[in-house]
Amino acid sequence: MTSTARAQLDALLAGRIEALVPRGSVINELLDLRNEVDDHPQMIAQIDEVLGAIPGKSVATGAWWRETIIDLRARLDIAAPLAPPSR
């Protein structure tokens, strides 16, 4: 469900992102997100790409994580645009 994925990404952006984020937390969030977009293969591919490119052995920088969340949110909007409100 893309609405759940959008909500998850929005919640991550709204929350406080520390200067260093545990790699395990990043992986868990990405895997949760991946489960939510199972009907969008292009998003799964993007998330898999991010999973393979997480910097650091034990932590990622908060700046990298924030940029990644913003990028994934933008890609989700392109892959699954919001339906216009019905009249």
Long-range contacts (C-beta under 8 A, 24 or more apart in sequence): 1-36, 1-39, 2-36, 2-37, 2-39, 2-40, 2-76, 2-79, 2-80, 4-36, 5-33, 5-36, 5-37, 5-43, 5-76, 6-73, 6-76, 6-77, 8-32, 8-33, 8-36, 9-33, 9-69, 9-72, 9-73, 9-76, 10-73, 12-69, 13-66, 13-69, 13-70, 13-73, 17-62, 17-65, 17-66, 18-62, 19-61, 19-62, 20-59, 20-60, 20-61, 20-62, 21-59, 21-60, 21-61, 21-62, 21-65, 22-58, 22-59, 23-54, 23-56, 23-57, 23-58, 23-59, 23-60, 26-54, 26-60, 26-65, 27-51, 27-54, 33-72, 37-76, 37-79, 37-80, 40-76, 40-79, 40-80, 42-75, 42-79, 43-72, 43-75, 43-76, 43-79, 43-80, 46-72, 46-75, 47-72
